[in-house]
Amino acid sequence: MEYIVTVQDAVTAFAPFMEPTNAELDAIEREMPVIRAEMDLLDAQIITIDRTPTELDERRIRRARRRVLAAHRDQVNTVTGQAGGAA
């Protein structure tokens, strides 16, 4: 008979190699404006899931989409500027 057990150590084990590196944390920090803008867009879209969007809802979604695009643009320009390439 074979027992089925959980692999608790793999889920909750604490080891230094499991922590994000400083480079990974820096990359996440650079992406935070995009992540926040995408979260705002998602929030605006979630509000309208179970109802007909009002004019205010549509404006909120449009503004959120523009913020996402601007955040992506800024991130690409920053990365391109750091790499020394032309934007």
Long-range contacts (C-beta under 8 A, 24 or more apart in sequence): 30-75, 30-78, 30-79, 31-75, 33-71, 33-74, 33-75, 34-68, 34-71, 34-72, 34-75, 36-71, 37-64, 37-67, 37-68, 37-70, 37-71, 38-68, 38-71, 40-64, 40-67, 40-68, 41-65, 41-67, 41-68
